[in-house]
Amino acid sequence: MYLVDLHAHTRFFHGHRSLGDRFDPLGARVLTEMAARRGLDGVATTNHDYYTHLNTAADAVTLPGIEITTDRGHVLVIGPDPPAETKPGALSPAEAVALAHDRDCAAIVAHPFRNSTVRELTAVPFDAIEVNGKHPRSRPLVEKLASERNLPLVGGSDAHYPFEVGRAYTIVECDRLTPEAVVEAIRDGRVEAQVSRSTLDEVVRRGYRAVHRRKRVIDAIERPTPGVGTPPGEESTE
């Protein structure tokens, strides 16, 4: 049994690819060191629309992954051979899942009730659905969705800062912590989503709730027409 955060990022900013490429080795090292401190055995690096192989010497294993921005929302691809780069919005969820499966990776619905309508696609063969660490209060909705789709639940922190890693994670039942073993465990349902309730995690979540509330107020001022400008599923976040 291993504890693995299946959704984390090696940088706290988006864009600026050349700068990010130089920062990523440091970000990965700090991320895995923090994961080990929090008692995790591994963490998947799922940067937005690209994957770079990074060697780390920390106690936590680094698993390959990518967070693909499809035309309907985000899909996590985790496994031995994720795509090196994808163009944001260029793939449909079905195409992202096919790409993942062609590369022997698992395809996971990321934060299904935040900025996403991926959850509405019942015919796409996803491997799991994520309980996201940014808004664990949506878990009952995610559990219902997973039950309807007969899919397992996994947990990921969606960390963009190292101190966020581990606020949600996955218990993985396997003999060895390898990308191939994790994919097999997800597909077999030998995984379980967990949410950390530490004091730090609760403080961080309260901060995010305040930011989200302020953002919705600003959106309402700028776009006063009801329902206009609200990302799909945003109403279900913290």
Backbone bond lengths (Angstrom), bond angles and torsions (degrees), N, CA, C in turn:
res aa  C-N    CA-C-N  psi(-1)  N-CA   C-N-CA  omega(-1)  CA-C   N-CA-C  phi
1 M - - - 1.464 - - 1.524 110.13 -
2 Y 1.328 115.86 134.92 1.455 121.55 -179.21 1.526 110.21 -132.83
3 L 1.321 114.93 149.36 1.463 121.50 175.99 1.522 108.23 -104.70
4 V 1.341 116.01 120.18 1.466 120.52 -172.30 1.523 110.10 -134.89
5 D 1.324 116.75 130.76 1.457 122.34 171.13 1.530 106.73 -87.55
6 L 1.333 116.40 114.37 1.467 120.42 -172.73 1.525 114.00 -94.61
7 H 1.339 117.95 11.92 1.469 119.28 -179.89 1.522 108.72 -152.67
8 A 1.329 116.57 99.86 1.462 121.00 179.96 1.524 109.60 -150.54
9 H 1.318 115.01 156.84 1.467 121.76 -176.39 1.526 109.89 -122.53
10 T 1.322 115.69 146.86 1.464 120.09 -177.84 1.521 112.99 -89.77
11 R 1.327 116.94 -0.56 1.465 119.59 178.43 1.523 109.74 -141.47
12 F 1.323 116.28 155.87 1.466 120.72 -178.50 1.524 111.98 -100.02
13 F 1.343 117.68 9.65 1.459 120.96 -179.44 1.525 108.58 -134.95
14 H 1.326 115.56 156.23 1.452 121.33 178.09 1.527 109.43 -109.61
15 G 1.332 115.46 161.19 1.454 119.01 -179.24 1.524 111.11 76.34
16 H 1.333 116.94 -165.65 1.471 122.59 178.06 1.532 109.94 50.48
17 R 1.324 116.88 55.06 1.455 121.42 -171.36 1.521 113.29 -55.68
18 S 1.322 117.74 -43.39 1.469 118.93 -177.36 1.522 111.24 -64.32
19 L 1.329 116.70 -39.80 1.463 120.46 176.48 1.517 110.25 -66.12
20 G 1.326 115.70 -41.93 1.456 120.04 -179.28 1.506 112.81 -63.27
21 D 1.320 117.19 -39.39 1.454 120.37 179.72 1.527 111.40 -60.37
22 R 1.323 115.85 -35.41 1.474 119.19 177.30 1.511 111.72 -74.49
23 F 1.338 116.75 -30.25 1.462 120.77 -177.21 1.527 112.14 -81.73
24 D 1.329 117.12 -30.00 1.459 121.27 -170.70 1.532 115.07 -54.57
25 P 1.337 120.66 -42.89 1.472 118.55 178.71 1.529 112.72 -57.73
26 L 1.328 116.96 -41.40 1.458 120.11 176.72 1.525 110.20 -66.55
27 G 1.329 116.26 -45.07 1.458 119.76 -179.98 1.513 112.20 -59.73
28 A 1.326 117.34 -41.50 1.462 121.03 179.45 1.521 111.32 -65.59
29 R 1.327 116.58 -40.08 1.459 119.73 -179.34 1.530 111.09 -64.72
30 V 1.335 116.51 -44.77 1.462 120.15 179.11 1.528 110.73 -66.30
31 L 1.339 115.98 -39.21 1.460 120.83 -179.87 1.523 111.04 -61.05
32 T 1.327 117.40 -47.57 1.455 120.05 -177.86 1.520 111.79 -71.32
33 E 1.319 117.37 -33.40 1.459 119.67 175.94 1.522 110.84 -64.19
34 M 1.326 117.11 -41.25 1.458 120.61 178.01 1.529 110.56 -67.74
35 A 1.326 116.75 -38.82 1.468 119.91 177.85 1.527 110.69 -59.88
36 A 1.329 116.44 -43.73 1.460 120.06 179.03 1.521 110.94 -64.02
37 R 1.317 117.98 -40.14 1.467 121.44 178.56 1.518 111.81 -61.85
38 R 1.328 115.78 -32.24 1.461 120.05 -178.59 1.519 112.32 -88.08
39 G 1.332 116.15 7.84 1.455 120.20 174.48 1.509 115.07 85.94
40 L 1.336 116.89 13.29 1.459 120.15 177.85 1.526 110.47 -86.21
41 D 1.311 114.68 149.60 1.459 119.96 176.90 1.518 112.53 -90.86
42 G 1.333 116.75 -22.45 1.449 119.72 -177.86 1.517 112.16 -160.51
43 V 1.324 115.21 165.15 1.462 121.64 177.81 1.531 107.97 -148.77
44 A 1.337 115.81 136.84 1.458 120.89 177.21 1.520 109.63 -92.22
45 T 1.314 116.84 130.27 1.460 120.84 175.86 1.527 107.53 -89.95
46 T 1.323 115.92 109.76 1.469 121.82 -173.82 1.523 109.32 -121.84
47 N 1.314 115.83 67.87 1.459 119.65 -179.75 1.529 110.74 -70.74
48 H 1.327 115.26 156.96 1.453 120.92 -175.59 1.525 111.69 -69.04
49 D 1.327 115.42 109.00 1.470 123.69 170.18 1.521 114.89 66.46
50 Y 1.314 117.55 22.34 1.462 119.23 169.30 1.520 110.04 -159.38
51 Y 1.324 115.17 154.17 1.457 122.16 174.82 1.515 108.86 -130.82
52 T 1.317 115.99 132.59 1.460 122.15 175.19 1.518 108.16 -127.84
53 H 1.329 116.76 129.26 1.462 120.15 177.32 1.525 109.11 -68.13
54 L 1.327 115.24 126.02 1.457 120.60 -177.88 1.520 109.54 -128.62
55 N 1.312 116.88 127.17 1.464 121.59 176.50 1.521 109.38 -89.88
56 T 1.325 116.76 126.44 1.458 121.02 177.22 1.521 109.10 -125.69
57 A 1.326 115.77 149.77 1.457 120.93 -178.08 1.522 111.66 -106.11
58 A 1.321 116.60 14.93 1.459 120.38 -177.97 1.519 110.89 -77.49
59 D 1.329 115.75 171.16 1.462 120.89 -178.89 1.524 112.49 -73.67
60 A 1.326 118.23 -21.51 1.459 121.02 179.44 1.528 110.38 -90.94
61 V 1.316 116.21 138.69 1.459 122.59 179.96 1.527 109.62 -74.90
62 T 1.323 116.59 138.27 1.461 121.55 175.04 1.526 109.08 -96.59
63 L 1.330 116.01 122.02 1.463 121.19 179.49 1.521 110.13 -101.97
64 P 1.326 118.44 138.67 1.467 120.98 -179.27 1.525 111.94 -70.54
65 G 1.330 115.68 142.69 1.456 119.58 177.17 1.511 112.00 -170.02
66 I 1.314 115.15 173.25 1.458 122.40 178.15 1.527 107.33 -154.15
67 E 1.312 118.02 146.13 1.454 122.71 173.45 1.534 107.28 -105.92
68 I 1.321 115.30 106.74 1.460 120.65 -175.85 1.524 109.85 -86.89
69 T 1.325 115.71 128.29 1.455 121.61 174.33 1.519 108.44 -87.65
70 T 1.341 117.07 101.96 1.454 120.67 178.48 1.528 109.34 -88.03
71 D 1.318 115.85 -178.28 1.464 119.45 179.35 1.531 112.66 -79.44
72 R 1.358 115.77 1.15 1.457 119.57 178.46 1.528 112.76 -126.10
73 G 1.332 118.03 -2.04 1.456 121.22 -176.79 1.516 110.58 142.71
74 H 1.328 116.91 -168.30 1.459 121.75 -172.33 1.528 112.39 -98.56
75 V 1.322 114.81 142.43 1.457 122.97 176.69 1.523 108.37 -128.11
76 L 1.326 116.43 126.36 1.464 121.14 175.75 1.524 109.30 -85.13
77 V 1.317 116.36 132.99 1.462 122.47 176.10 1.523 107.09 -120.92
78 I 1.329 115.94 117.68 1.465 121.12 -174.63 1.521 108.66 -130.76
79 G 1.322 116.28 133.29 1.451 120.06 179.79 1.507 111.86 161.39
80 P 1.324 116.83 -168.57 1.462 120.45 -173.10 1.519 115.10 -70.99
81 D 1.344 117.51 -23.25 1.464 118.87 -172.36 1.534 111.68 -143.99
82 P 1.327 118.29 64.02 1.468 118.74 178.54 1.523 110.77 -68.96
83 P 1.334 117.52 157.05 1.469 118.96 178.48 1.522 110.90 -62.81
84 A 1.314 116.37 145.61 1.467 120.49 -177.63 1.517 111.84 -70.06
85 E 1.335 116.89 -32.11 1.468 119.20 -176.72 1.528 108.95 -161.95
86 T 1.329 115.63 143.59 1.462 121.69 174.11 1.524 108.43 -134.11
87 K 1.322 115.90 153.19 1.455 120.25 179.22 1.517 109.02 -88.94
88 P 1.341 117.92 124.76 1.459 120.43 -178.28 1.524 112.54 -54.52
89 G 1.323 116.11 127.17 1.453 121.68 176.96 1.512 115.70 80.50
90 A 1.321 118.05 -0.79 1.461 120.42 -175.66 1.524 112.65 -82.30
91 L 1.330 117.22 -27.68 1.451 121.26 -177.13 1.524 110.90 -102.87
92 S 1.311 115.71 147.79 1.457 120.21 168.64 1.531 107.67 -82.77
93 P 1.332 118.73 163.11 1.470 119.34 175.58 1.528 112.45 -56.24
94 A 1.321 117.41 -40.05 1.464 120.27 179.18 1.525 111.18 -62.04
95 E 1.329 116.51 -40.19 1.463 119.98 178.90 1.523 111.07 -68.76
96 A 1.328 117.42 -36.75 1.465 120.68 178.00 1.525 110.84 -65.19
97 V 1.335 116.32 -41.09 1.465 120.06 178.56 1.523 110.44 -66.47
98 A 1.319 117.65 -42.76 1.466 120.72 178.28 1.526 111.00 -61.06
99 L 1.341 115.79 -40.58 1.461 120.62 178.21 1.523 110.32 -63.09
100 A 1.330 116.56 -43.20 1.463 120.83 178.63 1.521 110.93 -61.07
101 H 1.313 116.37 -48.26 1.467 119.90 -177.26 1.524 111.91 -67.13
102 D 1.320 117.59 -34.18 1.467 120.52 176.35 1.524 111.59 -63.09
103 R 1.345 116.03 -25.73 1.464 120.89 -177.84 1.527 111.36 -105.34
104 D 1.345 116.15 19.79 1.473 122.58 176.67 1.521 112.79 59.59
105 C 1.332 116.29 35.88 1.456 122.10 179.46 1.530 110.18 -113.27
106 A 1.316 115.89 161.44 1.453 122.40 174.17 1.522 109.24 -90.41
107 A 1.331 116.06 144.39 1.462 122.20 178.75 1.532 108.65 -114.72
108 I 1.333 116.29 124.78 1.459 122.41 -171.87 1.519 109.79 -125.32
109 V 1.325 116.69 134.98 1.464 120.92 174.11 1.530 107.92 -71.86
110 A 1.324 117.28 115.72 1.468 121.37 179.89 1.525 110.32 -87.03
111 H 1.348 115.54 142.07 1.474 123.07 178.56 1.534 112.13 24.86
112 P 1.328 117.71 71.68 1.471 121.49 -170.18 1.522 115.06 -63.77
113 F 1.334 117.93 -16.65 1.465 119.64 -179.44 1.528 112.15 -113.42
114 R 1.334 116.17 24.63 1.472 120.33 174.51 1.516 109.02 -134.37
115 N 1.323 116.27 117.14 1.464 121.54 175.45 1.530 112.30 52.49
116 S 1.323 116.44 42.75 1.458 118.51 -174.41 1.520 111.26 -154.71
117 T 1.319 115.72 141.86 1.459 121.91 167.64 1.527 110.14 -120.55
118 V 1.323 116.31 14.48 1.465 121.36 178.52 1.527 110.07 -58.00
119 R 1.336 116.06 -34.26 1.463 120.60 -177.05 1.531 113.01 -60.72
120 E 1.332 117.74 -19.85 1.459 121.49 -176.94 1.531 112.58 -80.55
121 L 1.319 117.38 -9.41 1.467 121.24 -174.58 1.524 109.83 -90.40
122 T 1.299 116.31 93.72 1.461 120.84 -173.45 1.529 113.39 -76.73
123 A 1.325 118.08 -20.58 1.465 120.31 -174.99 1.529 113.29 -91.89
124 V 1.320 118.10 -7.48 1.468 120.97 -178.20 1.533 108.94 -81.01
125 P 1.334 118.88 128.35 1.475 121.89 -173.26 1.539 113.83 -81.80
126 F 1.328 116.93 67.88 1.454 120.53 175.31 1.524 109.88 -67.16
127 D 1.327 115.83 159.50 1.455 121.34 179.20 1.523 113.15 -98.35
128 A 1.336 118.03 -22.44 1.458 121.30 -178.18 1.523 109.29 -167.18
129 I 1.329 115.18 169.18 1.454 122.67 176.82 1.526 108.04 -126.96
130 E 1.311 116.19 141.81 1.462 121.39 -172.18 1.526 113.56 -94.64
131 V 1.331 115.07 135.84 1.460 122.52 161.46 1.528 105.64 -90.84
132 N 1.323 116.67 112.67 1.459 121.32 -171.51 1.521 111.06 -92.20
133 G 1.322 116.28 135.75 1.459 121.40 -176.02 1.505 115.64 -67.91
134 K 1.336 117.54 -15.88 1.462 119.38 179.85 1.523 112.30 -76.07
135 H 1.320 117.13 -26.05 1.462 119.24 -177.59 1.530 110.05 -146.25
136 P 1.332 117.50 69.38 1.464 120.84 -177.69 1.523 113.62 -66.49
137 R 1.343 117.56 -16.19 1.460 118.71 179.79 1.528 112.10 -68.16
138 S 1.328 117.03 -13.27 1.465 119.95 175.01 1.522 111.89 -83.05
139 R 1.327 117.61 2.49 1.467 120.65 -175.22 1.535 113.56 -54.89
140 P 1.347 120.77 -43.17 1.471 118.47 178.03 1.525 112.88 -56.51
141 L 1.337 117.19 -38.06 1.453 120.40 177.44 1.527 110.92 -66.66
142 V 1.337 115.78 -40.98 1.463 120.30 179.94 1.530 110.38 -66.69
143 E 1.335 116.74 -40.95 1.466 120.46 178.54 1.533 110.97 -61.92
144 K 1.314 116.09 -41.64 1.469 120.05 178.55 1.527 110.68 -63.13
145 L 1.331 115.33 -43.09 1.459 120.63 178.82 1.523 110.62 -62.41
146 A 1.327 117.06 -44.80 1.467 121.07 -179.47 1.524 111.00 -64.41
147 S 1.321 116.71 -37.63 1.457 120.50 178.61 1.522 110.92 -65.85
148 E 1.328 116.20 -42.38 1.465 120.28 178.47 1.521 111.52 -63.60
149 R 1.336 117.30 -34.23 1.469 121.26 -178.00 1.533 112.33 -92.02
150 N 1.347 115.71 -5.70 1.471 120.83 -176.27 1.524 111.19 56.71
151 L 1.337 115.37 47.08 1.460 122.24 -179.06 1.529 110.23 -121.08
152 P 1.334 117.62 149.53 1.464 120.17 177.26 1.525 111.79 -75.27
153 L 1.324 114.66 159.66 1.453 121.60 175.46 1.518 109.93 -100.70
154 V 1.324 116.08 137.12 1.460 121.73 171.36 1.525 108.32 -123.19
155 G 1.317 116.32 161.93 1.465 120.74 -179.59 1.511 112.00 -119.79
156 G 1.327 115.47 140.47 1.459 121.21 176.29 1.512 110.27 -146.24
157 S 1.312 116.90 143.35 1.463 120.97 -175.62 1.519 112.75 -75.76
158 D 1.336 117.10 -27.36 1.467 121.41 -170.36 1.528 109.76 60.18
159 A 1.321 115.62 37.26 1.464 121.45 -176.38 1.523 111.25 -69.28
160 H 1.327 115.56 129.95 1.459 122.28 169.15 1.522 110.50 -110.36
161 Y 1.313 116.16 -14.79 1.459 122.85 173.63 1.527 107.28 -121.32
162 P 1.341 118.70 142.04 1.459 120.30 -174.36 1.523 114.38 -55.98
163 F 1.337 118.12 -33.99 1.462 118.71 -177.41 1.526 112.61 -68.81
164 E 1.341 117.15 -10.84 1.465 120.32 179.77 1.525 112.78 -86.75
165 V 1.303 118.17 -14.75 1.457 120.61 -175.08 1.529 109.93 -61.32
166 G 1.325 116.07 139.81 1.454 120.86 176.61 1.516 115.43 87.94
167 R 1.331 118.77 -0.18 1.467 117.91 -179.85 1.524 110.59 -70.97
168 A 1.325 117.41 -20.08 1.461 123.12 162.95 1.526 106.18 -141.33
169 Y 1.332 116.28 144.48 1.455 119.79 -176.43 1.524 109.05 -154.41
170 T 1.317 115.35 177.55 1.462 121.58 -175.26 1.519 110.13 -123.74
171 I 1.326 115.62 132.42 1.463 120.51 168.40 1.527 107.17 -84.92
172 V 1.313 115.70 119.49 1.465 121.49 -176.97 1.524 109.12 -112.78
173 E 1.318 116.00 122.35 1.463 121.26 177.96 1.529 109.18 -91.31
174 C 1.328 115.45 103.46 1.469 120.51 176.90 1.514 108.77 -157.79
175 D 1.318 116.59 162.88 1.466 121.27 -177.12 1.520 112.11 -79.74
176 R 1.350 116.45 -36.87 1.453 121.17 179.89 1.520 108.65 -134.15
177 L 1.326 115.85 143.27 1.464 119.90 -177.68 1.527 109.05 -88.19
178 T 1.328 115.16 87.37 1.459 122.29 176.47 1.521 107.79 -125.10
179 P 1.336 118.19 158.40 1.470 119.54 177.30 1.523 112.49 -56.17
180 E 1.326 116.43 -41.19 1.467 120.36 -179.57 1.530 111.03 -63.64
181 A 1.332 116.82 -41.85 1.463 120.70 -179.11 1.523 111.52 -67.55
182 V 1.331 116.76 -36.50 1.464 120.43 178.26 1.528 110.79 -65.79
183 V 1.330 116.63 -43.51 1.463 120.45 177.88 1.525 110.33 -59.93
184 E 1.319 116.41 -45.49 1.460 120.66 -179.28 1.527 111.24 -63.24
185 A 1.339 116.49 -40.92 1.465 120.24 179.72 1.523 111.29 -64.78
186 I 1.334 116.77 -40.33 1.468 120.31 178.57 1.522 109.82 -62.68
187 R 1.300 117.73 -47.05 1.464 121.23 -177.53 1.522 112.28 -67.30
188 D 1.344 116.35 -29.63 1.464 120.37 178.95 1.528 112.44 -85.68
189 G 1.343 117.04 -6.56 1.458 120.16 -178.04 1.510 114.19 79.25
190 R 1.326 117.16 16.29 1.465 120.99 178.91 1.530 110.66 -88.95
191 V 1.312 115.16 49.95 1.467 122.52 -179.27 1.524 108.80 -139.31
192 E 1.315 115.08 156.21 1.465 120.72 179.37 1.524 109.19 -147.94
193 A 1.329 116.84 129.52 1.463 121.83 -179.60 1.523 110.25 -81.15
194 Q 1.332 115.39 136.94 1.458 122.06 177.46 1.527 109.59 -129.69
195 V 1.325 116.45 148.37 1.467 122.43 176.88 1.521 108.54 -121.90
196 S 1.320 116.89 128.23 1.457 121.35 177.95 1.518 110.32 -76.33
197 R 1.323 116.61 138.44 1.466 121.64 179.02 1.525 110.77 -117.12
198 S 1.324 116.89 30.79 1.459 119.95 179.05 1.522 110.49 -67.41
199 T 1.320 115.67 162.07 1.467 120.46 179.64 1.517 111.16 -59.11
200 L 1.336 117.23 -43.09 1.467 120.94 179.13 1.517 110.50 -60.06
201 D 1.319 117.09 -45.89 1.461 119.81 -177.58 1.521 111.37 -64.55
202 E 1.321 117.74 -39.30 1.459 119.86 179.61 1.528 111.23 -67.44
203 V 1.329 117.44 -37.95 1.463 120.71 177.24 1.527 110.44 -63.66
204 V 1.332 116.30 -44.54 1.466 120.47 179.11 1.527 110.29 -61.62
205 R 1.325 117.37 -42.33 1.472 120.00 -179.40 1.521 111.65 -64.58
206 R 1.323 117.55 -38.67 1.470 119.54 177.46 1.519 110.12 -63.38
207 G 1.338 116.34 -37.99 1.459 119.65 177.20 1.514 112.17 -63.04
208 Y 1.356 116.30 -43.26 1.457 119.46 178.00 1.524 111.49 -64.30
209 R 1.323 117.88 -38.22 1.461 119.96 179.21 1.522 110.38 -61.78
210 A 1.343 115.93 -40.73 1.466 119.48 178.81 1.519 111.14 -63.70
211 V 1.335 116.56 -41.39 1.464 120.61 178.90 1.522 110.28 -63.91
212 H 1.335 116.99 -44.10 1.456 120.67 -179.09 1.524 111.67 -64.97
213 R 1.341 116.60 -39.32 1.461 119.01 178.24 1.514 110.57 -63.78
214 R 1.331 116.87 -42.67 1.460 120.81 179.41 1.525 110.18 -64.34
215 K 1.341 116.89 -40.52 1.458 120.55 179.39 1.522 110.59 -61.51
216 R 1.334 117.41 -41.70 1.461 119.90 -179.74 1.520 111.29 -66.17
217 V 1.353 116.80 -34.97 1.465 120.04 176.94 1.522 109.92 -64.82
218 I 1.333 116.77 -44.72 1.466 121.00 178.92 1.514 110.18 -62.11
219 D 1.358 117.10 -43.92 1.454 120.37 178.46 1.521 111.34 -59.77
220 A 1.334 116.36 -39.87 1.461 120.47 -178.85 1.520 111.40 -66.21
221 I 1.353 116.56 -36.48 1.459 120.45 178.61 1.518 110.72 -69.12
222 E 1.343 115.71 -43.92 1.459 119.98 -176.81 1.524 112.14 -75.78
223 R 1.366 116.55 -31.40 1.459 120.89 -178.47 1.526 107.65 -131.79
224 P 1.341 118.20 79.89 1.453 120.90 -172.13 1.516 115.31 -70.61
225 T 1.325 119.01 -12.96 1.451 119.96 179.75 1.525 109.82 -69.34
226 P 1.342 119.68 124.49 1.467 122.36 -177.57 1.523 111.95 -54.90
227 G 1.339 114.18 130.36 1.465 119.94 176.14 1.501 114.63 85.18
228 V 1.334 118.01 -12.18 1.456 119.81 -177.71 1.520 109.70 -85.04
229 G 1.331 116.61 129.72 1.454 121.26 174.80 1.512 113.82 85.36
230 T 1.345 117.94 -0.40 1.441 119.76 178.24 1.524 109.73 -88.11
231 P 1.341 118.09 119.50 1.455 119.54 -178.90 1.522 110.43 -60.56
232 P 1.325 118.75 146.59 1.449 121.51 179.50 1.528 111.22 -55.49
233 G 1.347 116.71 129.27 1.442 120.11 177.60 1.503 115.14 84.38
234 E 1.335 119.17 -7.76 1.447 121.09 -176.83 1.519 111.52 -61.30
235 E 1.346 116.71 -29.77 1.442 120.28 -178.61 1.531 112.09 -66.66
236 S 1.313 117.06 -15.62 1.455 120.71 -176.55 1.521 112.64 -98.37
237 T 1.321 117.85 1.85 1.449 119.71 178.98 1.511 109.77 -85.47
238 E 1.343 114.75 178.49 1.442 118.73 175.99 1.516 110.62 -70.42
